[in-house]
Amino acid sequence: MTKNKKKILVVDDAQFTRNMLKKIINKTEIGEVIAEARNGVEAVSLYQELKPDLVTMDLVMPEQGGIETTEKILSFDPDAIIVIVSALGQEALVLEAAKKGAKDFIQKPFKADQIEDVLERVAGK
């Protein structure tokens, strides 16, 4: 892992989305994906174990959704940086996640430069 790269946890129930995010993030100077979770339960567990600098969080997932997961992570780490990744038409959920403490959001379908812009903004690069 490069010295100043942010450690990033990617949370999404879709393998395709996780792969896309990982590919895009790992090409940037900003971050490196250190783990992936398929649902909120895995995300909380991995977050506690790995203490990533940043989390990309899907909103709609089995077992535990992104809003509840965002709340749980922020309950034990108020400084957590969580970026919501959501599909068009989920604006109400994105707003709710922002109220719960999410720092920013990326809309699906996303483009590489959009992800890089958001990461730069929230990671303070």
C-alpha angles and dihedrals in degrees: 000000000000115000104249100028116119117242107238132197114203115207119190134125091222114083090203092058093046090051092049093049092046092050093049096042095046090054092057128085088230107068152359126215108239098174145001131216128197095204144008095268091057090043094056092047094048092045092055092046100043105026095214121199092229140015129205106207130198113211103213113053137139120262096012127014129222098260094054090043092050089052092049095049093046090048091067098026111034090179095058114132108221124179117193118224109198143161126248111276095039095096094125091054091046090053091048091050090050090052089052090054110275109151102213143337142234119208122223128261085049133186126220095245091050091055092046091050093051093045091050090049097050098034092053096233 
